[in-house]
Amino acid sequence: MPVAKGCLKGMSNTAMTNHRVALLFASVSMLAACAQFPNSPGPHGPAPPSQTTSNEPEPPRPPGAATPGSVVTQQQATKIAMGAANLLELGHEEQAKAELQRALTADPANKLALHLMRQITVDPVATLGRESFSYTVRPNDSMSSIAQRFLGDIYSFYILARYNGIAVPRQVSGGQTLRIPGKAPPPSVVREPVRVEAPSPPPVVVAALPPPAPPEPSPGERAMRSAEAAERGGNIERAYDEYRRAAGLDQPGADAKANQMRKQLVFSYTMSARTAFAKQDLDGSIRWWERVLLVDPSNDSAKLERQRALGLKEKVKRL
């Protein structure tokens, strides 16, 4: 150390000056070389990027992420707001409010999200007014279609539901009465849907069916009809025989008609027998009395008259 100090002391001022100039030039050369190669790789790879002047470094963005205010971000915010509208229709207000806040965080100027959030927060009566008119919900109505019809906006369904004290807008049903803000519109404003009546189908021409064939008459009915026809024709004997046959077949009314025909035959045969006897036609009188007895075997008068005619016939033979 004494030797070094001595050497330094022994150096002249000119030598010291030259030594300092040389050191200055060497430093400038090193700085120029560093400027040509700013991030030269070190022994463990590339040098880290230079730090920013802010206190915290900006976090890296994932690939494909949209920047705030971009078209993609606005579309995503609108999609979230539409999902919140569905939640409001189901009456899930708190969940819808959280979704709307998420949409507004992504896009603070999103119109649908702002519109729906306003319907949740404002006083519906103060906003829509106290004047209102009644409206009866039709079967195909929904709160959204009613809002479109009277408020001009399908997404104003929730404030209209709150105006009517309805917690779940989707549960509105036909026949329910709602209060619609404002004055009742004239009939020309609220137009009923045009109903197109389907043309009536042409009438179906059905060919006239032939009348059903009458049921086949039973044997008793056939005998009865034959007896009636004979009676109408004046053939009492045939009528009597057919009525008796119908009675044997248990045809209703046939027995009474047979008795009636028998009485007529007895009377007719009796008159014929007496007429023949008066004409002294004994054989004819006997034949008519036998016919009476054939129809009425228990007829005592016919038996006596026949016997009288037979006796007279024997006398005539003897003479």
Phi and psi in degrees as a GROMACS rama.xvg file:
@    title "Ramachandran Plot"
@    xaxis  label "Phi"
@    yaxis  label "Psi"
@TYPE xy
-60.172  -35.894  PRO-2
-66.4051  -43.1935  VAL-3
-62.1424  -44.9371  ALA-4
-61.0994  -35.0873  LYS-5
-67.692  -40.3731  GLY-6
-61.6424  -42.3353  CYS-7
-64.7426  -41.9082  LEU-8
-64.6373  -30.8857  LYS-9
-78.0384  -13.6395  GLY-10
-73.5134  146.704  MET-11
-83.8922  162.344  SER-12
-61.6046  -31.95  ASN-13
-67.3533  -40.193  THR-14
-65.1261  -38.9727  ALA-15
-63.5678  -39.609  MET-16
-64.871  -44.1301  THR-17
-63.3437  -36.9784  ASN-18
-65.1633  -40.9367  HIS-19
-66.4088  -38.126  ARG-20
-63.327  -40.6914  VAL-21
-63.8513  -42.0338  ALA-22
-63.8573  -37.6307  LEU-23
-63.3245  -44.6956  LEU-24
-64.0258  -36.1584  PHE-25
-66.11  -40.0333  ALA-26
-64.6482  -40.6716  SER-27
-63.4526  -38.1383  VAL-28
-65.948  -40.5941  SER-29
-65.4677  -39.9505  MET-30
-64.9521  -38.0562  LEU-31
-65.5459  -38.6269  ALA-32
-66.5932  -39.3604  ALA-33
-64.9985  -33.89  CYS-34
-66.5777  -31.8683  ALA-35
-72.8044  -28.0138  GLN-36
-127.129  83.7754  PHE-37
-70.1437  -40.4707  PRO-38
-123.909  60.2275  ASN-39
-65.9075  139.512  SER-40
-64.3394  137.691  PRO-41
-92.6991  -167.738  GLY-42
-70.5356  -18.2755  PRO-43
-116.343  28.1057  HIS-44
111.233  -164.786  GLY-45
-66.6201  151.242  PRO-46
-71.7662  146.568  ALA-47
-64.0392  150.989  PRO-48
-66.4345  155.895  PRO-49
-67.3371  145.559  SER-50
-78.9719  148.754  GLN-51
-80.4038  171.51  THR-52
-79.5229  -13.0863  THR-53
-75.408  162.843  SER-54
-67.351  -39.2642  ASN-55
-115.983  138.443  GLU-56
-72.8203  148.104  PRO-57
-71.5138  128.551  GLU-58
-67.7505  144.739  PRO-59
-68.4421  144.717  PRO-60
-87.2246  140.231  ARG-61
-68.0416  153.884  PRO-62
-60.4234  134.765  PRO-63
81.693  -1.31292  GLY-64
-68.3762  139.245  ALA-65
-83.1322  141.693  ALA-66
-78.1567  152.16  THR-67
-57.3566  135.883  PRO-68
88.5825  -1.39077  GLY-69
-77.9051  167.82  SER-70
-63.8777  -38.2739  VAL-71
-64.1985  -40.8015  VAL-72
-64.1261  -41.5706  THR-73
-62.9508  -40.7566  GLN-74
-64.9324  -41.2883  GLN-75
-63.3459  -40.0206  GLN-76
-64.8793  -40.5832  ALA-77
-64.3559  -38.8813  THR-78
-63.7062  -40.4639  LYS-79
-64.6795  -40.5255  ILE-80
-65.0155  -36.7162  ALA-81
-67.7264  -36.4008  MET-82
-64.0083  -36.283  GLY-83
-65.7217  -33.3526  ALA-84
-63.2708  -39.5568  ALA-85
-63.3745  -38.8064  ASN-86
-64.3431  -37.0834  LEU-87
-67.1136  -36.7687  LEU-88
-61.7021  -31.4717  GLU-89
-86.4102  -2.57113  LEU-90
87.4827  10.4187  GLY-91
-91.792  76.5093  HIS-92
-68.7213  -43.0586  GLU-93
-64.7831  -42.4233  GLU-94
-64.7869  -41.2793  GLN-95
-63.5115  -38.5575  ALA-96
-64.0452  -40.6604  LYS-97
-64.4384  -39.9867  ALA-98
-66.2047  -38.4128  GLU-99
-66.4642  -37.389  LEU-100
-64.1033  -36.5593  GLN-101
-67.0761  -38.7789  ARG-102
-65.5955  -40.3468  ALA-103
-71.9684  -26.237  LEU-104
-66.2831  -39.4258  THR-105
-74.2119  -38.3074  ALA-106
-142.328  90.0503  ASP-107
-59.0355  -20.3567  PRO-108
-101.51  14.5141  ALA-109
-65.0992  119.616  ASN-110
-67.9431  -43.1687  LYS-111
-65.397  -42.7984  LEU-112
-64.3625  -42.3414  ALA-113
-64.1477  -40.3459  LEU-114
-63.5728  -45.2448  HIS-115
-69.5695  -39.6548  LEU-116
-63.4373  -36.8838  MET-117
-64.9601  -37.82  ARG-118
-64.8348  -27.3395  GLN-119
-77.086  -35.8954  ILE-120
-95.3334  -29.4114  THR-121
-81.344  164.342  VAL-122
-80.4917  117.668  ASP-123
-64.3678  -37.609  PRO-124
-68.7117  -42.4335  VAL-125
-65.6934  -33.112  ALA-126
-78.6154  -44.6771  THR-127
-92.5172  -17.9824  LEU-128
98.0917  155.133  GLY-129
-82.0654  -27.2137  ARG-130
-70.0555  132.27  GLU-131
-153.993  169.633  SER-132
-136.968  161.561  PHE-133
-87.1665  146.917  SER-134
-142.164  130.663  TYR-135
-93.8779  123.445  THR-136
-67.2911  132.702  VAL-137
-89.3453  162.589  ARG-138
-57.2616  -35.2068  PRO-139
-95.5382  7.2142  ASN-140
-76.8028  153.448  ASP-141
-133.304  165.783  SER-142
-63.738  -33.037  MET-143
-67.6696  -43.397  SER-144
-67.6602  -34.0344  SER-145
-67.6862  -40.644  ILE-146
-63.9279  -38.1383  ALA-147
-65.3496  -38.8978  GLN-148
-70.628  -43.4288  ARG-149
-104.467  -26.3786  PHE-150
-106.382  -8.76189  LEU-151
75.8448  14.8672  GLY-152
-149.194  120.706  ASP-153
-67.2783  -28.533  ILE-154
-85.5426  3.61957  TYR-155
-89.1729  19.2114  SER-156
-66.3729  -31.4306  PHE-157
-76.4373  -39.9992  TYR-158
-69.0958  -31.5216  ILE-159
-67.9152  -37.68  LEU-160
-65.4631  -43.2011  ALA-161
-64.2173  -34.1464  ARG-162
-61.1206  -29.8742  TYR-163
-102.069  6.69839  ASN-164
69.9186  28.665  GLY-165
-99.5745  120.124  ILE-166
-80.9901  -31.787  ALA-167
-120.764  97.8102  VAL-168
-58.8718  -30.2087  PRO-169
-69.2042  -16.6308  ARG-170
-87.0646  5.79564  GLN-171
-66.0619  138.939  VAL-172
-134.974  162.544  SER-173
-61.1761  140.882  GLY-174
91.8139  -13.9337  GLY-175
-75.2142  144.275  GLN-176
-100.819  128.629  THR-177
-116.995  157.608  LEU-178
-98.7001  123.603  ARG-179
-106.233  124.97  ILE-180
-65.7285  145.48  PRO-181
101.012  -170.098  GLY-182
-89.2968  150.863  LYS-183
-64.2033  127.023  ALA-184
-72.0751  155.585  PRO-185
-64.9036  160.504  PRO-186
-57.5389  -26.2817  PRO-187
-73.4123  -19.0232  SER-188
-79.8279  -48.748  VAL-189
-89.1854  100.678  VAL-190
-96.1162  132.527  ARG-191
-73.8776  146.051  GLU-192
-62.8524  140.243  PRO-193
-73.3274  125.134  VAL-194
-102.945  121.245  ARG-195
-95.4688  112.484  VAL-196
-75.424  131.173  GLU-197
-68.5106  139.985  ALA-198
-61.8252  142.463  PRO-199
-68.3095  137.453  SER-200
-66.6219  149.626  PRO-201
-60.8608  146.588  PRO-202
-62.8006  139.732  PRO-203
-82.92  119.508  VAL-204
-86.0803  114.794  VAL-205
-103.121  122.664  VAL-206
-63.2229  137.329  ALA-207
-64.767  125.019  ALA-208
-79.8452  143.244  LEU-209
-64.8998  146.983  PRO-210
-61.0678  145.248  PRO-211
-62.9168  142.592  PRO-212
-66.1163  138.669  ALA-213
-62.4872  148.783  PRO-214
-63.6784  147.1  PRO-215
-63.8532  126.512  GLU-216
-67.5715  148.729  PRO-217
-75.3261  165.185  SER-218
-58.9259  -37.3369  PRO-219
-63.844  -39.4437  GLY-220
-66.9884  -40.3276  GLU-221
-63.1226  -43.0634  ARG-222
-63.527  -37.8443  ALA-223
-66.1523  -42.0876  MET-224
-67.2343  -38.6683  ARG-225
-64.7078  -38.9492  SER-226
-65.0972  -41.3019  ALA-227
-64.3411  -40.2893  GLU-228
-65.0351  -40.0733  ALA-229
-67.3428  -37.4568  ALA-230
-63.9664  -42.8303  GLU-231
-64.4318  -31.0856  ARG-232
-83.8674  -0.438802  GLY-233
85.2396  4.54069  GLY-234
-88.944  85.7903  ASN-235
-68.9365  -36.5276  ILE-236
-63.2526  -46.9183  GLU-237
-65.334  -40.0315  ARG-238
-60.3996  -41.0733  ALA-239
-62.5274  -44.2563  TYR-240
-64.1493  -42.1601  ASP-241
-70.4859  -36.5936  GLU-242
-65.4739  -38.538  TYR-243
-64.5499  -39.7827  ARG-244
-65.7226  -40.4776  ARG-245
-64.9919  -37.1199  ALA-246
-65.9281  -35.7533  ALA-247
-66.711  -21.7371  GLY-248
-95.892  14.0635  LEU-249
60.9185  34.9866  ASP-250
-78.539  127.057  GLN-251
-58.9758  135.011  PRO-252
84.5298  -9.38488  GLY-253
-71.6758  -36.66  ALA-254
-64.6053  -42.8899  ASP-255
-64.6735  -39.6879  ALA-256
-67.4049  -35.1823  LYS-257
-64.5311  -41.4255  ALA-258
-62.6508  -39.441  ASN-259
-64.3953  -43.8343  GLN-260
-65.9418  -35.9962  MET-261
-62.0105  -44.1802  ARG-262
-62.1075  -40.3457  LYS-263
-65.6929  -37.9443  GLN-264
-68.1371  -41.406  LEU-265
-60.3377  -43.2654  VAL-266
-65.343  -44.3461  PHE-267
-65.4751  -43.9164  SER-268
-66.0471  -37.9436  TYR-269
-61.7869  -44.5748  THR-270
-63.915  -40.1363  MET-271
-67.2027  -38.9657  SER-272
-65.6917  -42.0649  ALA-273
-70.2475  -36.9509  ARG-274
-63.2165  -43.218  THR-275
-65.1932  -39.2887  ALA-276
-64.6424  -40.0275  PHE-277
-64.6567  -28.186  ALA-278
-88.8464  8.91416  LYS-279
61.9819  26.5722  GLN-280
-94.8296  82.3454  ASP-281
-66.2897  -40.5416  LEU-282
-62.0347  -43.5641  ASP-283
-63.4041  -41.392  GLY-284
-62.7177  -41.9553  SER-285
-62.3569  -42.4103  ILE-286
-61.5987  -40.4867  ARG-287
-68.7037  -37.2447  TRP-288
-67.6818  -34.7232  TRP-289
-65.4281  -35.4066  GLU-290
-68.8549  -35.5339  ARG-291
-60.644  -46.7381  VAL-292
-67.2213  -27.6762  LEU-293
-66.6334  -36.4598  LEU-294
-82.7888  -38.258  VAL-295
-132.135  82.9264  ASP-296
-61.885  -22.9614  PRO-297
-92.1786  12.0695  SER-298
-78.9041  103.72  ASN-299
-67.048  -37.2018  ASP-300
-62.2404  -42.4716  SER-301
-63.5711  -37.8993  ALA-302
-63.7767  -45.6857  LYS-303
-65.0965  -45.276  LEU-304
-64.5529  -37.6899  GLU-305
-66.1749  -44.3994  ARG-306
-62.7072  -37.3658  GLN-307
-62.7838  -42.573  ARG-308
-66.7641  -36.737  ALA-309
-66.8384  -41.8331  LEU-310
-63.183  -43.6117  GLY-311
-63.8455  -34.5147  LEU-312
-65.181  -39.2519  LYS-313
-65.6104  -40.8281  GLU-314
-61.2754  -43.0668  LYS-315
-63.476  -37.6273  VAL-316
-64.4507  -39.8193  LYS-317
-67.4635  -34.6188  ARG-318
